[in-house]
Amino acid sequence: MCETFHWVGLQNMEVLQNAGMVQLLKPLLLDYVPVIQQTAALGLCMLANYNEKLAESLVTEGILEQLVYSLK
């Protein structure tokens, strides 16, 4: 699913990563509006696809756990 969003270039991904986008998206996974949760998850997916180290940080910072929780 994340591969379909090619409009976000690699340069933009670095800017988002450096801006701390992961920490900004994390609380949105628990938002009460499903579309906001889904958009936050998609953004995290795109960032994780960009960089393996960033993908690992989703696990170590508890974001993956929070994402699974939001599926309930």
N, CA, C and O of each residue as an XYZ file, in Angstrom:
288
protein
N       0.814     -1.187      0.000
C       0.000      0.000      0.000
C       0.861      1.256      0.000
O       0.545      2.224     -0.692
N       1.928      1.248      0.758
C       2.778      2.428      0.842
C       3.483      2.717     -0.478
O       3.793      3.867     -0.787
N       3.733      1.667     -1.253
C       4.434      1.857     -2.507
C       3.626      2.673     -3.500
O       4.191      3.197     -4.460
N       2.332      2.795     -3.300
C       1.493      3.532     -4.240
C       1.649      5.036     -4.091
O       1.179      5.788     -4.944
N       2.286      5.483     -3.048
C       2.438      6.905     -2.817
C       3.833      7.363     -3.238
O       4.653      7.731     -2.397
N       4.091      7.338     -4.525
C       5.398      7.716     -5.061
C       5.584      9.219     -5.130
O       6.689      9.685     -5.407
N       4.539      9.987     -4.888
C       4.632     11.432     -5.000
C       5.484     12.044     -3.902
O       5.905     13.195     -4.024
N       5.746     11.308     -2.842
C       6.631     11.811     -1.788
C       8.048     11.397     -2.150
O       8.394     10.218     -2.074
N       8.863     12.356     -2.540
C      10.231     12.069     -2.955
C      11.131     11.758     -1.783
O      10.784     12.017     -0.631
N      12.284     11.203     -2.080
C      13.242     10.862     -1.038
C      13.706     12.093     -0.273
O      13.942     12.030      0.933
N      13.834     13.201     -0.971
C      14.258     14.432     -0.302
C      13.224     14.844      0.747
O      13.586     15.264      1.846
N      11.951     14.725      0.409
C      10.900     15.068      1.367
C      10.899     14.112      2.554
O      10.604     14.521      3.677
N      11.224     12.852      2.320
C      11.249     11.883      3.412
C      12.321     12.247      4.430
O      12.107     12.105      5.633
N      13.466     12.713      3.959
C      14.520     13.124      4.889
C      14.085     14.323      5.712
O      14.376     14.398      6.906
N      13.394     15.255      5.088
C      12.908     16.426      5.802
C      11.911     16.007      6.873
O      11.967     16.492      8.003
N      10.994     15.101      6.517
C      10.004     14.630      7.487
C      10.662     13.892      8.641
O      10.274     14.059      9.797
N      11.648     13.083      8.327
C      12.359     12.338      9.366
C      13.080     13.299     10.313
O      13.012     13.149     11.533
N      13.766     14.281      9.742
C      14.514     15.239     10.560
C      13.596     16.140     11.376
O      14.010     16.678     12.402
N      12.366     16.308     10.934
C      11.407     17.152     11.650
C      10.738     16.411     12.804
O       9.942     16.993     13.541
N      11.061     15.126     12.962
C      10.471     14.360     14.050
C       9.052     13.915     13.759
O       8.218     13.845     14.662
N       8.780     13.617     12.512
C       7.424     13.257     12.099
C       6.915     12.012     12.818
O       5.714     11.895     13.060
N       7.788     11.094     13.160
C       7.361      9.872     13.843
C       6.700     10.220     15.177
O       5.630      9.703     15.496
N       7.328     11.082     15.940
C       6.770     11.459     17.245
C       5.509     12.295     17.103
O       4.658     12.286     17.993
N       5.379     13.010     16.006
C       4.162     13.797     15.777
C       2.992     12.911     15.367
O       1.844     13.202     15.703
N       3.275     11.842     14.650
C       2.215     10.951     14.184
C       1.768      9.953     15.252
O       0.633      9.478     15.219
N       2.640      9.640     16.181
C       2.352      8.613     17.185
C       1.037      8.841     17.935
O       0.235      7.910     18.012
N       0.771     10.025     18.490
C      -0.486     10.198     19.220
C      -1.724     10.137     18.323
O      -2.825      9.856     18.795
N      -1.541     10.397     17.046
C      -2.686     10.362     16.135
C      -3.186      8.948     15.878
O      -4.303      8.766     15.392
N      -2.374      7.944     16.199
C      -2.820      6.554     16.055
C      -3.956      6.232     17.019
O      -4.710      5.285     16.794
N      -4.083      7.007     18.084
C      -5.131      6.775     19.081
C      -6.280      7.776     18.968
O      -7.145      7.827     19.842
N      -6.293      8.557     17.913
C      -7.363      9.528     17.706
C      -8.697      8.806     17.572
O      -8.737      7.659     17.127
N      -9.778      9.457     17.947
C     -11.087      8.807     17.877
C     -11.691      8.843     16.476
O     -12.705      8.191     16.228
N     -11.083      9.594     15.556
C     -11.552      9.647     14.173
C     -10.759      8.617     13.359
O      -9.543      8.753     13.224
N     -11.419      7.599     12.819
C     -10.720      6.532     12.103
C      -9.861      7.020     10.929
O      -8.787      6.470     10.685
N     -10.312      8.028     10.211
C      -9.533      8.520      9.069
C      -8.210      9.121      9.533
O      -7.197      8.992      8.845
N      -8.210      9.765     10.673
C      -6.971     10.328     11.218
C      -6.030      9.205     11.623
O      -4.830      9.282     11.360
N      -6.554      8.163     12.259
C      -5.734      7.003     12.614
C      -5.116      6.381     11.363
O      -3.926      6.069     11.341
N      -5.919      6.206     10.339
C      -5.455      5.569      9.108
C      -4.397      6.415      8.409
O      -3.417      5.880      7.891
N      -4.587      7.715      8.390
C      -3.625      8.601      7.745
C      -2.306      8.614      8.500
O      -1.238      8.636      7.887
N      -2.371      8.601      9.822
C      -1.157      8.547     10.629
C      -0.416      7.236     10.385
O       0.809      7.227     10.256
N      -1.153      6.131     10.321
C      -0.539      4.826     10.060
C       0.099      4.798      8.684
O       1.178      4.231      8.513
N      -0.545      5.396      7.711
C       0.014      5.447      6.359
C       1.301      6.263      6.336
O       2.276      5.879      5.692
N       1.297      7.386      7.038
C       2.507      8.202      7.115
C       3.659      7.452      7.762
O       4.794      7.534      7.294
N       3.377      6.723      8.832
C       4.416      5.926      9.481
C       4.910      4.811      8.567
O       6.099      4.490      8.544
N       3.991      4.230      7.821
C       4.359      3.185      6.866
C       5.318      3.737      5.812
O       6.309      3.096      5.461
N       5.011      4.919      5.320
C       5.867      5.527      4.304
C       7.251      5.822      4.853
O       8.253      5.591      4.176
N       7.313      6.332      6.079
C       8.604      6.612      6.698
C       9.386      5.323      6.946
O      10.601      5.284      6.750
N       8.693      4.272      7.373
C       9.365      2.990      7.636
C       9.900      2.380      6.350
O      10.963      1.760      6.360
N       9.192      2.543      5.257
C       9.665      2.027      3.966
C      10.891      2.776      3.478
O      11.688      2.238      2.710
N      11.041      3.998      3.916
C      12.159      4.821      3.468
C      13.479      4.381      4.090
O      14.520      4.416      3.433
N      13.439      3.967      5.361
C      14.677      3.752      6.090
C      14.519      2.594      7.078
O      13.608      2.607      7.906
N      15.389      1.608      6.995
C      15.308      0.448      7.876
C      15.518      0.827      9.341
O      14.852      0.294     10.229
N      16.439      1.744      9.584
C      16.695      2.178     10.958
C      15.452      2.858     11.542
O      15.121      2.666     12.712
N      14.783      3.638     10.727
C      13.555      4.292     11.164
C      12.470      3.257     11.430
O      11.699      3.396     12.380
N      12.403      2.219     10.597
C      11.425      1.148     10.800
C      11.685      0.443     12.134
O      10.741      0.107     12.850
N      12.951      0.219     12.468
C      13.291     -0.404     13.741
C      12.895      0.490     14.920
O      12.508      0.001     15.982
N      12.999      1.802     14.716
C      12.638      2.717     15.799
C      11.137      2.673     16.086
O      10.715      2.979     17.202
N      10.331      2.298     15.101
C       8.893      2.162     15.343
C       8.621      1.050     16.351
O       7.654      1.109     17.110
N       9.475      0.049     16.350
C       9.328     -1.055     17.295
C       9.882     -0.652     18.659
O       9.223     -0.858     19.678
N      11.068     -0.089     18.690
C      11.708      0.228     19.964
C      11.002      1.347     20.723
O      11.066      1.391     21.951
N      10.335      2.244     20.018
C       9.642      3.349     20.673
C       8.188      3.026     20.997
O       7.446      3.890     21.465
N       7.780      1.779     20.750
C       6.433      1.360     21.107
C       5.350      1.774     20.119
O       4.161      1.628     20.404
N       5.748      2.279     18.981
C       4.762      2.742     18.003
C       4.067      1.561     17.338
O       2.865      1.616     17.078
N       4.796      0.515     17.065
C       4.187     -0.667     16.457
C       3.136     -1.255     17.393
O       2.058     -1.660     16.957
N       3.456     -1.294     18.663
C       2.516     -1.788     19.670
C       1.254     -0.915     19.704
O       0.138     -1.423     19.804
N       1.449      0.381     19.622
C       0.321      1.310     19.615
C      -0.520      1.144     18.352
O      -1.744      1.260     18.393
N       0.138      0.875     17.241
C      -0.572      0.650     15.974
C      -1.430     -0.595     16.050
O      -2.575     -0.587     15.598
N      -0.897     -1.657     16.611
C      -1.663     -2.889     16.771
C      -2.840     -2.655     17.716
O      -3.935     -3.165     17.476
N      -2.630     -1.903     18.766
C      -3.698     -1.588     19.703
C      -4.849     -0.845     19.011
O      -6.020     -1.072     19.312
N      -4.492      0.039     18.087
C      -5.528      0.821     17.409
C      -6.373     -0.012     16.455
O      -7.410      0.458     15.989
N      -5.956     -1.232     16.154
C      -6.727     -2.106     15.289
C      -7.927     -2.695     16.003
O      -8.853     -3.175     15.349
N      -7.936     -2.672     17.312
C      -9.034     -3.276     18.105
C     -10.316     -2.521     17.933
O     -11.332     -2.889     18.523
